[in-house]
Amino acid sequence: MDKEELRKCCHDLQNGLTDGELKDIDGYELYEELLIFCTIISEETTAFQALSILKKCCGSFPNISIALRIILSIPVTSAGAERSFSKLKIIKNYLRSTLSQCKLTSLATLSIEQQITDSLDFSELIAIFAAAKARKKQF
């Protein structure tokens, strides 16, 4: 990436993180910090090594630190929604139109929150269901 493209990306990031008069980062300062930071690290530096260097010099590169924290948190926030839609698609394909919307929503919630579901004890619920015996209405 050339310097002009880097400057434009920094400016675009500043615009994206600006709310009225408040801005999380300064695009020009971020650009200058990135140029200096690139002189500190080499081409062979891994991402982990670069983060370690940045952590040691955090006060020297505040805009890089803020930008990285924001950028690294973005995929985490979108993964939950993608997982929800994926689980719902699996349930819908399996059960198709045999379920009402309420049951489908409940099953989707159980599937999405699988860690919580795995920790539940269903033995009492099964005992109540088994004690009911007659499950079908007779006409």
Secondary structure as UniProt FT lines:
FT   HELIX           3..16
FT   STRAND          18..19
FT   TURN            20..21
FT   STRAND          22..23
FT   HELIX           27..40
FT   TURN            43..44
FT   HELIX           47..56
FT   HELIX           58..60
FT   HELIX           62..95
FT   HELIX           96..98
FT   HELIX           101..112
FT   HELIX           114..119
FT   HELIX           123..132
//
